[in-house]
Amino acid sequence: MIQVFCLNFAPDFVNERDFSINIWVVKKLLLIGLILVAGLVVASCKGSGKGAPEGGITNEEIQKDTVISDSLKSEMALALERQIVLERVKSIYSLIKQECTYLGGSVDNDWLDKSFCSKRWNDLLMAVRRKEFQTNSLFFEVNRWTMTYDSNLISFDEFEVEDLFIGPDNEKTASVNFTVYASDTYTPVRVELVYEDGQWKIDNFYHMKYMLNLRQTMYRYIGSDMLYLI
């Protein structure tokens, strides 16, 4: 069992600049891509005009070019958002690895939850803590951020965006899979994210080796008299 000590520690090595630079590069590439798409559409329109009747380009041809342009723009926007999500999760877990090294294997769970998790996650976490106090029990045994008992020698790799949804009113959700390596073991992990207050925030954790949905287990713990220990 890991006892995590909350030190009110805000690491000096939070490197938001590197993350911003990476996103700036991706946005530049998207802008170049959009310019190329616009050029292709214009060229297509001119080419269509050569074989068109005297009246010029038909409405059908214009609509076709518009559909192609909109489709390409949508695909490029999704590709950009996937890259932003990927960089966000990578930067968070890069920070966790540094913190484990700096604190001798511990991580400041409270600070990580408040900094990188959604409002729903933090509200649920408070409910779990109240239940722990009321029942004199312990819900978390494995560290939720590292999915290990011992965080001294850990690394995170093989990050991949599994799902991405962009809906109306700027509603966005995503999930990212990756692997935690610790000593001679490895653990496949998934995090779900929501777009909140202009940032991607972690909303749930999955321990994929045991198919454990952490948020779901927390709800069961809160609503049950049984003690859960994970």
Secondary structure as GFF3:
##gff-version 3
##sequence-region A 1 230
A	DSSP	alpha_helix	16	50	.	.	.	ID=ss1
A	DSSP	alpha_helix	59	102	.	.	.	ID=ss2
A	DSSP	alpha_helix	109	116	.	.	.	ID=ss3
A	DSSP	alpha_helix	119	135	.	.	.	ID=ss4
A	DSSP	beta_strand	154	166	.	.	.	ID=ss5
A	DSSP	three_ten_helix	168	170	.	.	.	ID=ss6
A	DSSP	beta_strand	172	182	.	.	.	ID=ss7
A	DSSP	beta_strand	185	196	.	.	.	ID=ss8
A	DSSP	beta_strand	199	207	.	.	.	ID=ss9
A	DSSP	beta_strand	212	213	.	.	.	ID=ss10
A	DSSP	alpha_helix	214	222	.	.	.	ID=ss11
###
